[in-house]
């Protein structure tokens, strides 16, 4: 993911610098992800004012040897009526979205209090949803910072299992957040030991709702607003800066999981050679032979099972 996004987003040394700074900030200084996003947006805005040629998004597609015909919808297609910005429509959608968030959140506070595990999960993943710049891989560092470091819902090993589960289907975020919520509530035994599964299932459902409600609101309410700012550098330059920062954050996530996979007991423990060889083979298959992601994941899963059977 870092390679794919970086190859498209890091078009000059300024954007490379933002990516490097974000990596150092989260890896070495443990700066919270929201602050990194905010700083990148400010740098992008300033860069758009001072060095606009370096913070212009896109960069053009250039001439290609395409054999297909013209697109049915492209940048020059007139905006349809339902996608045009309307203040009244925006207000209505925001009002409906606020009620859909406030009603279940208020019920959770009434039943479990503000410090209840389910309430805190719902609040945390609402904040996570507001930071989904660059897709699931961008917000996962924030999830592990909170779920592991702050709340202690999961261990690093359990988080790695959640990421592996998420990679089995397209769109890993919904799988990962549901996994984090289920395991967290199950381990915390919110409803007692006899109702651990019920607590986990309810937590997974709540977290899915509170994660994706803001996302739908972004699309329905924010889509026309974003479309109306198409091509305006003062709006697109901050997003260009954020995208560059996301590359560094995703690289940090890769190192985090690589460390816990290859050194399960820390650097003082033994190096996991089977996992390293599987990871190396996966990288060669993806980058050298251009194999499909799902094909590689399936092969790695089979290899992992075989290694476990042989070692046992």
C-alpha positions as CSV (number, residue, x, y, z in Angstrom):
1,X,0.0,0.0,0.0
2,X,2.8,2.4,0.8
3,X,4.5,1.7,-2.5
4,X,1.3,2.1,-4.5
5,X,0.2,5.3,-2.9
6,X,3.8,6.7,-2.8
7,X,4.4,6.0,-6.5
8,X,1.4,8.2,-7.3
9,X,1.5,10.8,-4.6
10,X,5.2,11.6,-4.0
11,X,5.9,13.6,-7.2
12,X,8.6,15.9,-5.9
13,X,11.1,16.4,-3.0
14,X,8.7,18.5,-1.0
15,X,6.1,15.7,-0.8
16,X,8.9,13.2,-0.1
17,X,9.9,15.4,2.8
18,X,6.4,15.5,4.2
19,X,6.3,11.7,4.0
20,X,9.6,11.3,5.7
21,X,8.6,13.8,8.5
22,X,5.4,12.0,9.1
23,X,7.3,8.7,9.4
24,X,9.7,10.1,11.9
25,X,6.9,11.7,13.9
26,X,4.9,8.6,14.4
27,X,7.7,6.1,14.5
28,X,10.3,7.8,16.7
29,X,8.3,10.5,18.5
30,X,4.9,8.7,18.8
31,X,3.0,11.7,17.7
32,X,-0.8,11.1,17.5
33,X,-2.1,10.4,14.0
34,X,-4.6,13.3,14.1
35,X,-1.8,15.8,14.8
36,X,0.1,14.4,11.8
37,X,-2.9,14.9,9.5
38,X,-3.4,18.4,10.8
39,X,0.2,19.4,10.3
40,X,0.3,17.8,6.8
41,X,-2.9,19.8,5.9
42,X,-1.3,23.0,7.1
43,X,1.9,22.3,5.2
44,X,-0.1,21.5,2.1
45,X,-2.0,24.7,2.3
46,X,1.1,26.8,2.8
47,X,2.8,24.9,-0.1
48,X,-0.1,25.6,-2.3
49,X,0.3,29.3,-1.6
50,X,4.0,29.5,-1.9
51,X,4.9,26.6,-4.2
52,X,1.8,25.8,-6.1
53,X,3.5,23.9,-8.9
54,X,4.6,21.3,-6.3
55,X,1.3,20.8,-4.6
56,X,-1.0,20.5,-7.6
57,X,-2.8,17.1,-7.4
58,X,-3.0,14.6,-10.2
59,X,-0.2,15.4,-12.6
60,X,-2.0,14.3,-15.7
61,X,-2.4,10.9,-17.3
62,X,-0.4,11.6,-20.4
63,X,-0.7,9.7,-23.7
64,X,-1.2,6.0,-23.5
65,X,-1.7,3.2,-25.9
66,X,-5.2,2.5,-24.7
67,X,-7.5,0.5,-26.9
68,X,-10.8,1.4,-25.2
69,X,-13.1,4.2,-26.2
70,X,-13.8,7.5,-24.4
71,X,-15.1,7.4,-20.8
72,X,-18.8,7.8,-20.3
73,X,-18.1,10.1,-17.3
74,X,-14.9,12.2,-17.1
75,X,-13.7,15.5,-15.7
76,X,-15.5,17.4,-18.5
77,X,-18.9,15.8,-18.0
78,X,-21.5,18.3,-16.6
79,X,-22.3,17.7,-13.0
80,X,-25.8,16.0,-12.6
81,X,-28.4,17.8,-10.6
82,X,-28.3,15.5,-7.6
83,X,-24.5,16.0,-7.2
84,X,-24.6,19.8,-7.2
85,X,-24.0,21.6,-4.0
86,X,-27.2,22.7,-2.1
87,X,-27.1,24.4,1.3
88,X,-30.5,23.1,2.3
89,X,-29.7,19.5,1.2
90,X,-26.4,19.7,3.2
91,X,-28.2,20.9,6.3
92,X,-30.8,18.1,6.1
93,X,-28.2,15.4,5.6
94,X,-26.1,16.8,8.5
95,X,-29.2,16.9,10.8
96,X,-30.2,13.3,9.9
97,X,-26.6,12.1,10.4
98,X,-26.4,13.8,13.7
99,X,-29.5,12.2,15.0
100,X,-28.4,8.7,13.7
101,X,-25.2,9.2,15.8
102,X,-26.7,10.9,18.9
103,X,-29.5,8.4,19.5
104,X,-27.4,5.2,19.9
105,X,-24.6,7.1,21.6
106,X,-27.0,8.6,24.1
107,X,-28.5,5.1,24.8
108,X,-25.0,3.7,25.4
109,X,-24.1,6.5,27.8
110,X,-27.4,6.0,29.7
111,X,-26.9,2.2,29.9
112,X,-23.1,1.9,30.5
113,X,-21.9,5.4,31.3
114,X,-19.3,7.5,29.4
115,X,-16.4,5.3,30.6
116,X,-18.1,2.0,29.6
117,X,-16.2,-0.1,27.2
118,X,-18.9,-0.1,24.5
119,X,-19.3,3.6,24.8
120,X,-15.6,4.3,24.6
121,X,-15.3,1.9,21.6
122,X,-18.1,3.8,19.8
123,X,-16.6,7.2,20.5
124,X,-13.1,6.0,19.5
125,X,-14.1,4.6,16.2
126,X,-16.2,7.6,15.4
127,X,-13.0,9.6,15.7
128,X,-11.2,7.0,13.6
129,X,-13.8,7.4,10.9
130,X,-13.1,11.1,10.7
131,X,-9.4,10.3,9.9
132,X,-9.8,7.9,7.0
133,X,-7.7,9.9,4.6
134,X,-6.1,7.5,2.1
135,X,-8.3,4.6,3.0
136,X,-8.1,1.8,5.6
137,X,-4.3,1.6,5.7
138,X,-4.1,5.3,6.7
139,X,-6.4,5.0,9.7
140,X,-5.0,1.6,11.0
141,X,-2.0,3.2,12.8
142,X,-4.5,5.4,14.7
143,X,-6.5,2.2,15.5
144,X,-3.5,0.3,16.9
145,X,-2.4,3.4,18.8
146,X,-5.7,3.5,20.6
147,X,-6.7,-0.1,20.8
148,X,-3.3,-1.3,22.0
149,X,-1.5,1.6,23.5
150,X,-4.3,3.7,25.1
151,X,-7.2,1.3,25.9
152,X,-5.4,-2.0,26.0
153,X,-8.3,-3.8,24.2
154,X,-5.9,-6.0,22.2
155,X,-2.3,-7.2,22.2
156,X,0.0,-6.6,19.3
157,X,-0.3,-10.2,18.2
158,X,-4.1,-10.1,18.2
159,X,-3.9,-6.9,16.1
160,X,-1.7,-8.7,13.6
161,X,-4.3,-11.5,13.4
162,X,-6.9,-8.9,12.7
163,X,-4.9,-7.4,9.9
164,X,-4.4,-10.8,8.4
165,X,-8.2,-11.4,8.6
166,X,-8.8,-8.1,6.9
167,X,-6.5,-8.9,4.0
168,X,-8.7,-11.9,3.1
169,X,-11.3,-9.7,1.6
170,X,-11.3,-6.4,-0.3
171,X,-11.9,-3.4,2.0
172,X,-9.9,-4.4,5.1
173,X,-11.2,-1.7,7.4
174,X,-14.6,-3.2,8.2
175,X,-13.0,-6.5,9.0
176,X,-10.3,-5.0,11.2
177,X,-12.6,-2.7,13.2
178,X,-15.1,-5.5,13.8
179,X,-12.3,-7.8,14.9
180,X,-10.9,-5.3,17.3
181,X,-14.3,-4.6,18.8
182,X,-15.2,-8.3,19.1
183,X,-12.0,-9.4,20.7
184,X,-11.8,-6.3,22.9
185,X,-15.3,-6.7,24.3
186,X,-14.9,-10.5,24.6
187,X,-11.6,-10.2,26.6
188,X,-13.0,-7.4,28.8
189,X,-16.1,-9.5,29.5
190,X,-18.4,-6.5,29.4
191,X,-21.5,-8.6,30.2
192,X,-19.6,-11.2,32.3
193,X,-17.9,-14.5,31.5
194,X,-21.1,-16.3,30.5
195,X,-22.1,-13.6,28.0
196,X,-18.6,-12.9,26.4
197,X,-19.7,-13.8,22.9
198,X,-22.8,-11.6,23.1
199,X,-20.7,-8.7,24.3
200,X,-18.2,-9.3,21.4
201,X,-21.0,-9.5,18.8
202,X,-22.7,-6.4,20.1
203,X,-19.4,-4.5,20.1
204,X,-18.6,-5.5,16.6
205,X,-22.1,-4.3,15.4
206,X,-21.8,-1.0,17.2
207,X,-18.3,-0.3,16.0
208,X,-19.3,-1.1,12.4
209,X,-22.2,1.4,12.7
210,X,-20.1,4.2,14.3
211,X,-17.2,3.7,11.9
212,X,-19.3,3.8,8.7
213,X,-22.0,6.3,9.5
214,X,-19.5,9.2,9.2
215,X,-18.2,7.7,6.0
216,X,-21.6,7.6,4.4
217,X,-22.2,11.2,5.6
218,X,-18.9,12.2,4.0
219,X,-20.1,10.9,0.6
220,X,-23.7,12.1,0.7
221,X,-23.1,15.5,2.3
222,X,-19.5,16.2,1.3
223,X,-19.5,14.8,-2.2
224,X,-21.3,17.8,-3.9
225,X,-19.2,20.2,-1.8
226,X,-15.9,18.6,-2.9
227,X,-17.1,18.5,-6.5
228,X,-17.8,22.3,-6.3
229,X,-14.1,22.9,-5.3
230,X,-12.7,20.8,-8.2
231,X,-9.5,22.3,-9.4
232,X,-9.2,25.0,-6.6
233,X,-5.7,24.7,-5.2
234,X,-6.6,26.1,-1.8
235,X,-8.8,23.0,-1.2
236,X,-6.8,20.4,-3.0
237,X,-3.3,21.3,-1.8
238,X,-4.0,20.4,1.9
239,X,-5.3,17.0,0.7
240,X,-2.1,16.6,-1.4
241,X,0.0,17.2,1.8
242,X,-2.2,14.7,3.8
243,X,-1.8,12.0,1.1
244,X,2.0,12.4,1.3
245,X,2.0,12.1,5.1
246,X,-0.2,9.0,4.9
247,X,2.6,7.3,2.9
248,X,5.0,7.7,5.9
249,X,2.3,6.6,8.3
250,X,1.6,3.4,6.3
251,X,5.3,2.6,6.2
252,X,5.4,2.9,10.0
253,X,2.5,0.4,10.2
254,X,4.4,-2.0,8.0
255,X,7.5,-1.9,10.2
256,X,5.3,-2.2,13.3
257,X,3.7,-5.4,12.1
258,X,6.9,-6.7,10.6
259,X,8.7,-6.3,13.9
260,X,6.0,-8.3,15.8
261,X,5.8,-11.0,13.1
262,X,9.5,-11.5,12.7
263,X,10.4,-11.1,16.4
264,X,7.4,-12.4,18.3
265,X,9.2,-12.2,21.6
266,X,11.0,-8.9,20.8
267,X,14.6,-8.4,19.7
268,X,15.7,-10.4,22.7
269,X,13.9,-13.5,21.4
270,X,14.5,-15.6,18.3
271,X,14.0,-14.5,14.7
272,X,11.1,-16.1,13.0
273,X,12.7,-17.5,9.8
274,X,9.7,-19.2,8.3
275,X,7.7,-16.0,8.5
276,X,10.5,-14.0,6.9
277,X,10.8,-16.5,4.0
278,X,7.1,-16.4,3.4
279,X,7.1,-12.6,3.5
280,X,10.1,-12.5,1.1
281,X,8.3,-14.9,-1.3
282,X,5.2,-12.8,-1.2
283,X,7.1,-9.7,-2.0
284,X,8.8,-11.4,-5.0
285,X,5.5,-12.7,-6.2
286,X,3.8,-9.3,-5.9
287,X,6.6,-7.0,-7.3
288,X,8.6,-9.2,-9.6
289,X,6.0,-11.5,-11.1
290,X,3.0,-9.2,-10.6
291,X,0.8,-11.9,-9.1
292,X,-2.7,-11.0,-7.7
293,X,-3.0,-10.0,-4.1
294,X,-5.7,-12.6,-3.3
295,X,-3.6,-15.3,-5.0
296,X,-0.6,-14.4,-2.9
297,X,-2.6,-14.3,0.3
298,X,-4.0,-17.7,-0.3
299,X,-0.6,-19.2,-1.1
300,X,0.8,-17.6,2.1
301,X,-2.0,-19.0,4.2
302,X,-1.4,-22.5,2.9
303,X,2.3,-22.1,3.5
304,X,1.7,-20.9,7.0
305,X,-0.5,-24.0,7.7
306,X,2.2,-26.3,6.3
307,X,4.9,-24.7,8.3
308,X,2.9,-25.0,11.5
309,X,2.2,-28.7,10.8
310,X,5.8,-29.4,10.1
311,X,7.1,-27.6,13.2
312,X,4.6,-29.4,15.4
